[in-house]
Amino acid sequence: MMFRFAYPIILSLLIVAGTWTAFALWRRPSAVTYSMTSRMLGLAGTRKRLLAAMPIILRGWVLVFLIVTAARPQLYNVSRDVRSSGVDIVLCLDASGSMAALDFRLGDEPVTRLTAVKKVVSDFIQKRETDRIGLVVFGEEAFTQCPLTVDKGLLLGLVERMKIGMAGDQTAIGAAIAVGGKRLKDLKAKSRILVVLTDGRNNAGEISPLQAAEAVRAMGVKIYTIGVGGKGPAPFRIETPLGTRVVYQKVDLDEETLKKVAETGGGRYFRAADSRELSEIYDIIDRAEKTDVKIKEYFHFRELYPWFLIPALILLGLEILLNAVVLRVIP
């Protein structure tokens, strides 16, 4: 809930009310005027003088409460009706052993390919506020880590918990495409997208990447492919009896197959050699697959003026009562 005044300009009258009250207290007229009566003022005492000033003080507060009432204080909240033609996206992420290569950086710190991918993918997910997104993890096997959902908190948590080797050390690209396509099958959406990210070559699974791409494309699903990793041998951290060492090994990225898969799927192939390029690729996909969102806002108001009008009437009654009973004026 939020607070506001419907007519805040009226609050400027509070200055007038304060000025009037101060002037009235300073120049309070007597009911009966005689010369040299100022010397008799001390005879009344402080309490009597304060009591005599009470009607003016009460009138000042009445004006304050009436001005606030006229400005219409309100509590309100906003509800939104979000209408989206919708884009359904399944992210297929490679978690095989080769994703442990340390040729990516976040800031000045070298990190594994999977760590960099998780950071960039999380940023991408947060941008797609109204889309349903699912997650397929693959290595030697491919499985659905998260079905299509709009619960971004759940999805981000599952991305963060991804670990190298959780699906095996080999790479089943064809199986990942098939599982992702199955998740998108028969869904009614403006667009259905499959984004496949890997750093290797298909060397596991019973279906080839091209066969899977043809089947998925027949469902009307667009496929983007991303190959990650620099050219040449990549650094890996290994444990030896003498401690941790960094060794360089070649990672066999099958760019030719990834290009054909993207071409078959009606999408594009991208190559990312570092974190910056990877982030730019997901930005390109984000811009290319924009969601048509229409938002209608509804405002719900709760009027608070009775909380100020009732005290004003009570104080006005007290002023009248004081003048009529306690501070009677001699005619």
N, C-alpha and C positions, 0 to 999 in steps of 0.2 A: 504494500500500500504506500502511496505517495501523497504529499500534502500540497495544496495550492490555494490561491485566492482567485476566484473567477474574474473579479474586477479589482486588480491590485492598485489601480490609479486612485481609487477612493481612499486608500490608506493615507494619501497625502493630507487628508483632512485632519489626521491626528495632530499635525502641527498646529492647525487652527484651534483644535480643542485644547491642546496644552497651553497655547498662548492666552486663550480666553480664561482658562482656570487661573493661570498665574496673575493675569491682570485683575481678575475679580477678587482674588485674595489680597492683592496689594491695595486696591481701591474699593474696599468693602464699605458701602454706605451705611450709616446708622439709621435706625427707624425714626429717631427724634434727634434733630440737630440743634446743638447749643454751642456757643462760643466757649473756648478754653476747656472743652471736655477731654482733651487729650491727657490732661493731668490726672483725670479720674480713671484712665485705662488700667493703671496698675492695681486699682481696687478690685478689678474683676478676677484677677488670678490667671495663671497659665491654662488651667483646665477649662475655665469658663471661656477663654478666648478660643481654645481649640474646638470646644463644643459649638461656639458661634460660627466657626468656619466650616463645620461639617456639611451643611447644605451645599456650599459651593464645591467642596471636595467630592461629595456624592454626585453632584450634577456633572462634574468633570469626568468621573468614571462612567456615568451613564452615557455621555457623549462618546467616550472611547469604545464602549461595548457596542453602541449603535453603529458607529463607523465600521468596526470590524464585521458586524452583522451584515451591513450593506455591501461589504466587499466579498461576501459569500465564501467563507472558508469551506474547503472540500477535501475529503479523502478520496483518492481514485486509484484504480488499477487499469491496466491495459491487457486485453487478450487479443491474440492474433489468429486469423484464419489464413494459414499458409496453403496456397494451391500451387502445386508444381506438376509439370508434365512428367518429371522424373527421369533420372538416369540411373540405371543399375550397373554397378561396377564390381567386378571380381578381380582382386589383386592376387596374382600367383607369384609367390616369393620363394626363391631358391635358398634352402638352409643346409645344403650339402657341405661336405668337409672343406671344399675349396673356398667357401665364403669366409674362411678364417684368415685369408691373406690380408697382410697389413699394409696395403698400398693406398688406403684412403686416409683422410685426415679430417678431424673436426677441430677447427681452430689450429693450434700448433701441435696437437696430440695425434699420433698415428693410431688408427683404430681399424678393426676388421671391416671387411666389406659389409658384413651383415649389420654391424653397428651403424654404419653410415646409412645403409638402406633403411633401417628402422627409423632413424631420425627424419629422413626425407619423406618416407611414406607417412609417418605420423603428421607431418606438416600438411601433406596433401589431403589426408583424411579430414583434418580440421577445416580445410577450406570448403569441403563439399558438405555443407550443413544440411541440405535438404535431400541428398541422394542416399539411396540404399547401397551399402558397400559390404562385400564379403571378402574373406581371406582364405586362400588355399596355400598350404605350405607343402613343399616337395623337396625330395632328395632322391633316395632309392625308391621311395613310395611317395604318393601324393594323397593328401587328405584335406578335408575342410576344417580349418581351424576356427572359422566363424562364418555362419550362414549370412546371407544378406540381411542387413539390419540398419536402422537409423540411430541406434544407440552407439554414439561415437565413443562414449566412455568405455563401454565394454570392448569395442573394437581396438581402441588404443591400448587398453590393458593387455589384450591378447598379442598385439604386435610387440609390445615391450617384453613379453615373456618368451618370445621366440629364441631358440638356442641353436647353435651350429650342431648339425648331426641329429637333430630331433626326428628327422624323417629318413635317416640313413646317410651314408657318405657319397653315394653315387648320385646321378642326375637323371630323373625321369621327366623330361620336358613334355613328351607326348601325353603321359598320364595326367600331368598337371593341367594341360589344356583341356583334356577330356573331362576332368572333374570340374573345372571352372565352367565349361560349357554346360554341363549337366545342371549346375546351380542356376544358370541363366535361362534354361530351356522353359518355354511356355509362359514366361513372365510378360505381363503387359506393361511396357514402359516406352517412353519416347525413344530411348536409345539404350542398348545393352553393350557393355564394354568389357573386354578381357585384357588385362595388362600383365604380361609375362616377363618376369625379370630373372635372369640367370647369368652365371659366369662360366658355364661349362658347355659340354656336349652331351647330347642324349645318349646315355649308355646303360639305361635301365628301363624297365617297363615293357609291356607287350604291344604298345601302339606307337607308331612313329609320330613325330611332331607334325609332319605335313598331312598325314591321314587325319589326325585329330583336328587340325586347322580347317580342313575341308568340311568335316562333319559339323564343326561349330559354326562355320560361316554359313552353312546351309540353314542353320537356325536363325540367321539374321544378326549374329553377334559380330561386332567389330573387334579385331585383335591388334593390340600394340605389343611390340617386343622390345626389350631393353637388354643389351649386353653390357655387363659391368667388368671393370678391370683394365689395368694399363697394359701396354704392349711389352713383351719380354717377360722374363722370370719375375715372380712376385715373392715378397718376403713372407715367411711363415715363422711363427714362434713355436719351438718344440722343446720338450723336456728331455734332458739327457742325464746320465749319472753324474755329470760334472755341472749340472745346473741348466738354466734356460738359455737356449741359443736361438739365433735367427738364421734361417737358411733360405736360400732362394730356389724356387721350383717353378716350372712352367705350368701354366693353367691353360688348357685347351678350350678356348672359346670358339664355338661353331657359329661364326657370324653369317655364313652363307645360308645355313638352315633357318636362322632367326629372320633373315631378310625375306626368305621365301614364305615363312609362316605369316609375317606381317602383310606381305603382298597378297597371299591367299585370303587373309582375313580382312582385307580392305583397309588396313591401318598403316602404320609406319614403324620402321625399325630405328632405334637410337643406340648410340654407343656412349657410355659414360666411363671416362678414365679417372675421374675424381669426384669428390663430393659436390663441387660447384656444378659440374656438368650434369650430375644426377639430379640435382635440385632443379636445374633449368629444364630438363626433360619432363619432369612431372609438372612443372609450370606450363609447358607447352600443351601437355595433355589436358591439364585443367582448363586452359583457355579454349582449346579445340572442342571440348565436350561440356559446354556451358549448359546449365539448367535454367529453364524458363520458369521463374518464380513470381507469383503474384501474392502480395501480402495485403490483407484487409484488417485494419485495426479497429477494435471495439473498446470504447472508454466507458467504465462503470464508475459513477460518482455517488458519494454519500455526503449529503449536506450536513454541515456542522453548525449552521447559524443558530439553532436553538440553544447551544451551549453558551452563546454570547447574548442572545436576545433575552432569555429568562433572567440572567443576572442583572441586565440593564433595567428590566421592569421592577425587579426586587429593590434595587438601589433607588429607583425613582420613587417607589412607595415609601422607602425609609426617609427620603428627603421630605416628602409631603407630610409624613407623620411627625418628623422633627419640627417642621415649621408650624404645624397645627397644634401640637400638644406641648412640646418642650420649649421651643423658641418662639413663643407667640409674639407677634409684632403689635405694638400699641398703635391704634389708628391715628 
